[in-house]
C-alpha cells in the first residue's frame, strides 16, 4: 500500500485511503507493523448509511489498539459525536452499537498517558 507521507515511524493517511477503499485486517496490521504512529485525517461523522466505512474504521482502531500503536485522528466532529448509528434495522443497529461503544472506549484509552 503506497504511503504518501511518512517519516521516522509516522505515517499519514486520509480516511478515504484506509476506510473507503476495500481494506481488511491484514492491511491494517501491516501498517501497524511498519509505523508506530498513524495520523488519520478527514474522518467524517460515521453512520449506518455507509456501514462498510463504519466497520472498516472500527477494524482499523481495533487492529492498531491490539498492536499498541498511536493513532491521531483529525475528525469533522468531536469524539463523542463521531458515530451516528441510528437505523431502521434494529438488530443491525444493536450490533453496531456494541462495536461503536468498544471502539469509543478504545479511542479514549488510546488518549491516556498509560496507553
KOLLUMBA-390157 format. One record per atom (N, C-alpha, C): atom name; residue number from 0; x, y, z; residue in one letter. Coordinates in Angstrom, 1 decimal, m for minus. Layout:
BEGIN
  atom   nr    east   north      up  rest
    CA  NUM       X       Y       Z     A
...
END
This chain:
BEGIN
  atom   nr    east   north      up  rest
     N    0     0.8    m1.2     0.0     X
    CA    0     0.0     0.0     0.0     X
     C    0     0.9     1.2     0.0     X
     N    1     0.7     2.1    m1.0     X
    CA    1     1.6     3.3    m1.0     X
     C    1     1.2     4.3     0.1     X
     N    2     2.2     4.9     0.7     X
    CA    2     2.1     5.9     1.8     X
     C    2     2.6     7.2     1.2     X
     N    3     1.8     8.2     1.1     X
    CA    3     2.2     9.5     0.6     X
     C    3     3.1    10.3     1.5     X
     N    4     2.8    10.2     2.8     X
    CA    4     3.5    11.0     3.8     X
     C    4     4.0    10.0     4.9     X
     N    5     5.3     9.9     5.1     X
    CA    5     5.8     9.1     6.2     X
     C    5     7.2     9.6     6.6     X
     N    6     7.5     9.4     7.8     X
    CA    6     8.8     9.8     8.3     X
     C    6     9.1     9.3     9.7     X
     N    7    10.2     8.6    10.0     X
    CA    7    10.6     8.2    11.3     X
     C    7     9.5     7.4    12.0     X
     N    8     8.9     6.5    11.4     X
    CA    8     7.9     5.6    12.1     X
     C    8     6.5     6.2    12.2     X
     N    9     6.3     7.4    11.5     X
    CA    9     5.0     8.1    11.5     X
     C    9     4.5     8.0    10.0     X
     N   10     3.2     7.7     9.9     X
    CA   10     2.6     7.7     8.5     X
     C   10     1.3     8.5     8.6     X
     N   11     1.0     9.2     7.5     X
    CA   11    m0.3    10.0     7.5     X
     C   11    m1.1     9.4     6.3     X
     N   12    m2.4     9.2     6.6     X
    CA   12    m3.4     8.7     5.6     X
     C   12    m4.6     9.6     5.7     X
     N   13    m5.4     9.6     4.6     X
    CA   13    m6.7    10.2     4.6     X
     C   13    m7.7     9.1     4.9     X
     N   14    m8.8     9.4     5.5     X
    CA   14    m9.9     8.5     5.8     X
     C   14   m10.3     7.7     4.6     X
     N   15   m10.3     8.4     3.4     X
    CA   15   m10.7     7.7     2.2     X
     C   15    m9.7     6.6     1.8     X
     N   16    m8.5     6.7     2.1     X
    CA   16    m7.5     5.7     1.8     X
     C   16    m7.6     4.5     2.6     X
     N   17    m7.9     4.6     3.9     X
    CA   17    m7.9     3.5     4.8     X
     C   17    m9.3     2.9     5.0     X
     N   18   m10.4     3.7     4.9     X
    CA   18   m11.7     3.2     5.2     X
     C   18   m12.7     3.2     4.1     X
     N   19   m12.5     4.0     3.1     X
    CA   19   m13.4     4.0     2.0     X
     C   19   m13.0     2.9     0.9     X
     N   20   m11.7     2.8     0.8     X
    CA   20   m11.2     1.7    m0.2     X
     C   20   m11.4     0.4     0.5     X
     N   21   m11.4    m0.7    m0.3     X
    CA   21   m11.6    m2.1     0.3     X
     C   21   m10.3    m2.5     1.0     X
     N   22   m10.4    m2.5     2.3     X
    CA   22    m9.2    m2.9     3.1     X
     C   22    m9.7    m3.8     4.2     X
     N   23    m8.7    m4.6     4.7     X
    CA   23    m9.1    m5.5     5.8     X
     C   23    m8.0    m5.5     6.9     X
     N   24    m8.2    m6.5     7.8     X
    CA   24    m7.3    m6.5     9.0     X
     C   24    m5.9    m6.7     8.6     X
     N   25    m5.6    m7.5     7.6     X
    CA   25    m4.2    m7.7     7.2     X
     C   25    m3.5    m6.4     6.7     X
     N   26    m4.3    m5.6     6.0     X
    CA   26    m3.8    m4.3     5.6     X
     C   26    m3.5    m3.4     6.8     X
     N   27    m4.4    m3.4     7.7     X
    CA   27    m4.2    m2.5     8.9     X
     C   27    m3.1    m3.1     9.8     X
     N   28    m3.0    m4.4     9.9     X
    CA   28    m1.9    m5.0    10.7     X
     C   28    m0.5    m4.7    10.0     X
     N   29    m0.4    m4.7     8.7     X
    CA   29     0.8    m4.3     8.0     X
     C   29     1.2    m2.9     8.3     X
     N   30     0.2    m2.0     8.3     X
    CA   30     0.5    m0.6     8.7     X
     C   30     1.0    m0.5    10.1     X
     N   31     0.4    m1.2    11.0     X
    CA   31     0.8    m1.1    12.4     X
     C   31     2.1    m1.7    12.6     X
     N   32     2.5    m2.7    11.8     X
    CA   32     3.9    m3.3    12.0     X
     C   32     4.9    m2.4    11.5     X
     N   33     4.6    m1.6    10.5     X
    CA   33     5.6    m0.7     9.9     X
     C   33     5.7     0.7    10.6     X
     N   34     4.6     1.2    11.2     X
    CA   34     4.6     2.5    11.8     X
     C   34     4.2     2.5    13.2     X
     N   35     4.8     3.3    14.1     X
    CA   35     4.4     3.4    15.5     X
     C   35     3.3     4.4    15.7     X
     N   36     3.2     5.4    14.8     X
    CA   36     2.1     6.4    14.9     X
     C   36     1.5     6.6    13.5     X
     N   37     0.2     6.6    13.6     X
    CA   37    m0.6     6.7    12.3     X
     C   37    m1.5     8.0    12.5     X
     N   38    m1.4     8.9    11.6     X
    CA   38    m2.3    10.1    11.6     X
     C   38    m3.4     9.8    10.5     X
     N   39    m4.6     9.9    11.0     X
    CA   39    m5.7     9.7    10.1     X
     C   39    m6.5    11.0    10.0     X
     N   40    m6.5    11.6     8.8     X
    CA   40    m7.1    12.9     8.5     X
     C   40    m8.5    12.7     7.8     X
     N   41    m9.3    13.8     8.0     X
    CA   41   m10.6    13.9     7.4     X
     C   41   m11.6    12.8     7.7     X
     N   42   m11.7    12.4     9.0     X
    CA   42   m12.6    11.4     9.4     X
     C   42   m14.0    12.1     9.5     X
     N   43   m15.0    11.6     8.7     X
    CA   43   m16.3    12.2     8.8     X
     C   43   m17.1    11.6    10.0     X
     N   44   m18.3    12.2    10.3     X
    CA   44   m19.1    11.5    11.2     X
     C   44   m19.6    10.3    10.5     X
     N   45   m19.5     9.2    11.2     X
    CA   45   m19.8     7.9    10.6     X
     C   45   m21.3     7.5    10.9     X
     N   46   m21.9     6.8    10.0     X
    CA   46   m23.3     6.5    10.1     X
     C   46   m23.6     5.1     9.5     X
     N   47   m24.8     4.6     9.7     X
    CA   47   m25.2     3.4     9.1     X
     C   47   m25.5     3.5     7.6     X
     N   48   m25.5     4.7     7.1     X
    CA   48   m25.7     4.8     5.7     X
     C   48   m24.5     4.2     4.9     X
     N   49   m23.3     4.4     5.5     X
    CA   49   m22.2     3.7     4.9     X
     C   49   m21.5     2.8     5.9     X
     N   50   m22.3     1.8     6.2     X
    CA   50   m21.9     0.8     7.2     X
     C   50   m20.5     0.2     6.9     X
     N   51   m20.2     0.1     5.7     X
    CA   51   m18.9    m0.5     5.3     X
     C   51   m17.7     0.4     5.8     X
     N   52   m17.9     1.7     5.7     X
    CA   52   m16.9     2.7     6.2     X
     C   52   m16.8     2.6     7.7     X
     N   53   m17.9     2.5     8.3     X
    CA   53   m18.0     2.4     9.8     X
     C   53   m17.3     1.2    10.3     X
     N   54   m17.5     0.0     9.6     X
    CA   54   m16.9    m1.2    10.1     X
     C   54   m15.4    m1.2     9.8     X
     N   55   m15.0    m0.6     8.7     X
    CA   55   m13.5    m0.6     8.4     X
     C   55   m12.8     0.3     9.4     X
     N   56   m13.5     1.4     9.8     X
    CA   56   m12.9     2.3    10.8     X
     C   56   m12.7     1.6    12.1     X
     N   57   m13.8     0.9    12.5     X
    CA   57   m13.7     0.2    13.8     X
     C   57   m12.6    m0.9    13.7     X
     N   58   m12.5    m1.6    12.6     X
    CA   58   m11.5    m2.6    12.4     X
     C   58   m10.1    m2.0    12.5     X
     N   59    m9.9    m0.9    11.9     X
    CA   59    m8.7    m0.1    12.0     X
     C   59    m8.3     0.2    13.4     X
     N   60    m9.2     0.8    14.1     X
    CA   60    m9.0     1.1    15.5     X
     C   60    m8.6    m0.1    16.3     X
     N   61    m9.4    m1.2    16.2     X
    CA   61    m9.2    m2.4    16.9     X
     C   61    m7.8    m3.0    16.6     X
     N   62    m7.4    m3.0    15.4     X
    CA   62    m6.1    m3.6    15.0     X
     C   62    m5.0    m2.8    15.6     X
     N   63    m5.0    m1.4    15.4     X
    CA   63    m4.0    m0.6    16.0     X
     C   63    m3.9    m0.6    17.5     X
     N   64    m5.1    m0.8    18.1     X
    CA   64    m5.2    m0.9    19.6     X
     C   64    m4.4    m2.2    20.0     X
     N   65    m4.7    m3.3    19.4     X
    CA   65    m4.1    m4.5    19.8     X
     C   65    m2.5    m4.5    19.5     X
     N   66    m2.1    m3.7    18.6     X
    CA   66    m0.7    m3.6    18.3     X
     C   66    m0.1    m2.5    19.2     X
     N   67    m0.9    m1.8    20.0     X
    CA   67    m0.4    m0.8    20.9     X
     C   67     0.3     0.4    20.1     X
     N   68    m0.4     0.8    19.0     X
    CA   68     0.1     1.9    18.2     X
     C   68    m0.6     3.2    18.6     X
     N   69     0.0     4.3    18.2     X
    CA   69    m0.5     5.6    18.5     X
     C   69    m1.4     6.0    17.2     X
     N   70    m2.6     6.5    17.5     X
    CA   70    m3.5     6.9    16.4     X
     C   70    m3.9     8.3    16.7     X
     N   71    m3.6     9.2    15.8     X
    CA   71    m4.0    10.6    15.8     X
     C   71    m5.1    10.8    14.8     X
     N   72    m6.3    11.2    15.3     X
    CA   72    m7.4    11.4    14.4     X
     C   72    m7.8    12.9    14.2     X
     N   73    m7.9    13.3    13.0     X
    CA   73    m8.5    14.6    12.7     X
     C   73    m9.9    14.4    12.1     X
     N   74   m10.9    14.7    12.9     X
    CA   74   m12.3    14.4    12.6     X
     C   74   m13.1    15.7    12.4     X
     N   75   m14.1    15.5    11.6     X
    CA   75   m15.0    16.6    11.4     X
     C   75   m15.9    17.0    12.6     X
     N   76   m16.0    16.0    13.5     X
    CA   76   m16.8    16.2    14.7     X
     C   76   m16.0    15.7    15.9     X
     N   77   m16.4    16.1    17.1     X
    CA   77   m15.7    15.7    18.3     X
     C   77   m15.9    14.2    18.5     X
     N   78   m15.1    13.6    19.3     X
    CA   78   m15.1    12.1    19.5     X
     C   78   m16.4    11.6    20.0     X
     N   79   m17.1    12.3    20.9     X
    CA   79   m18.4    11.8    21.4     X
     C   79   m19.5    11.7    20.3     X
     N   80   m19.3    12.5    19.2     X
    CA   80   m20.3    12.6    18.2     X
     C   80   m19.8    11.9    16.9     X
     N   81   m18.8    11.1    17.0     X
    CA   81   m18.2    10.5    15.8     X
     C   81   m19.1     9.5    15.1     X
     N   82   m19.9     8.8    15.9     X
    CA   82   m20.8     7.8    15.4     X
     C   82   m22.3     8.2    15.5     X
     N   83   m23.0     8.1    14.4     X
    CA   83   m24.4     8.3    14.3     X
     C   83   m25.0     7.0    13.7     X
     N   84   m25.4     6.2    14.7     X
    CA   84   m25.7     4.8    14.2     X
     C   84   m27.2     4.5    14.2     X
     N   85   m28.1     5.5    14.2     X
    CA   85   m29.5     5.3    14.1     X
     C   85   m29.8     4.5    12.8     X
     N   86   m30.7     3.5    12.9     X
    CA   86   m31.0     2.7    11.8     X
     C   86   m32.4     2.2    11.9     X
     N   87   m33.0     1.9    10.8     X
    CA   87   m34.4     1.3    10.8     X
     C   87   m34.3    m0.2    11.1     X
     N   88   m33.1    m0.8    10.9     X
    CA   88   m32.8    m2.2    11.2     X
     C   88   m32.3    m2.3    12.6     X
     N   89   m33.2    m2.5    13.6     X
    CA   89   m32.8    m2.5    15.0     X
     C   89   m31.7    m3.6    15.3     X
     N   90   m31.8    m4.7    14.7     X
    CA   90   m30.8    m5.8    15.0     X
     C   90   m29.4    m5.3    14.6     X
     N   91   m29.3    m4.8    13.4     X
    CA   91   m28.0    m4.3    12.8     X
     C   91   m27.5    m3.1    13.7     X
     N   92   m28.5    m2.3    14.1     X
    CA   92   m28.1    m1.1    15.0     X
     C   92   m27.5    m1.6    16.3     X
     N   93   m28.1    m2.7    16.9     X
    CA   93   m27.5    m3.2    18.1     X
     C   93   m26.1    m3.7    18.0     X
     N   94   m25.9    m4.4    16.9     X
    CA   94   m24.5    m4.9    16.6     X
     C   94   m23.5    m3.8    16.5     X
     N   95   m23.9    m2.8    15.7     X
    CA   95   m23.0    m1.6    15.5     X
     C   95   m22.9    m0.8    16.8     X
     N   96   m23.9    m0.8    17.6     X
    CA   96   m23.8     0.0    18.9     X
     C   96   m22.7    m0.7    19.8     X
     N   97   m22.7    m2.0    19.9     X
    CA   97   m21.7    m2.7    20.7     X
     C   97   m20.3    m2.4    20.1     X
     N   98   m20.1    m2.5    18.8     X
    CA   98   m18.8    m2.3    18.2     X
     C   98   m18.4    m0.8    18.4     X
     N   99   m19.4     0.1    18.3     X
    CA   99   m19.2     1.5    18.5     X
     C   99   m18.7     1.8    19.9     X
     N  100   m19.4     1.3    20.9     X
    CA  100   m19.1     1.5    22.3     X
     C  100   m17.7     1.0    22.6     X
     N  101   m17.3    m0.1    22.1     X
    CA  101   m16.0    m0.7    22.3     X
     C  101   m14.9     0.2    21.6     X
     N  102   m15.2     0.6    20.4     X
    CA  102   m14.3     1.5    19.7     X
     C  102   m14.1     2.8    20.4     X
     N  103   m15.2     3.4    20.8     X
    CA  103   m15.1     4.7    21.5     X
     C  103   m14.3     4.5    22.8     X
     N  104   m14.5     3.4    23.5     X
    CA  104   m13.7     3.2    24.7     X
     C  104   m12.2     3.0    24.4     X
     N  105   m11.9     2.3    23.4     X
    CA  105   m10.5     2.2    23.0     X
     C  105    m9.9     3.5    22.5     X
     N  106   m10.6     4.3    21.8     X
    CA  106   m10.1     5.6    21.4     X
     C  106    m9.8     6.5    22.6     X
     N  107   m10.7     6.4    23.6     X
    CA  107   m10.5     7.2    24.8     X
     C  107    m9.2     6.7    25.6     X
     N  108    m9.1     5.3    25.6     X
    CA  108    m7.9     4.8    26.3     X
     C  108    m6.7     5.1    25.6     X
     N  109    m6.7     5.1    24.3     X
    CA  109    m5.5     5.5    23.5     X
     C  109    m5.0     6.9    23.7     X
     N  110    m5.9     7.7    24.3     X
    CA  110    m5.5     9.1    24.6     X
     C  110    m4.8     9.3    25.9     X
     N  111    m4.8     8.2    26.7     X
    CA  111    m4.3     8.3    28.1     X
     C  111    m2.7     8.1    28.1     X
     N  112    m2.1     8.6    29.1     X
    CA  112    m0.7     8.5    29.3     X
     C  112    m0.3     7.0    29.5     X
     N  113    m1.2     6.3    30.2     X
    CA  113    m0.9     4.9    30.5     X
     C  113    m0.8     4.0    29.2     X
     N  114    m1.6     4.4    28.2     X
    CA  114    m1.6     3.6    27.0     X
     C  114    m0.2     3.7    26.3     X
END
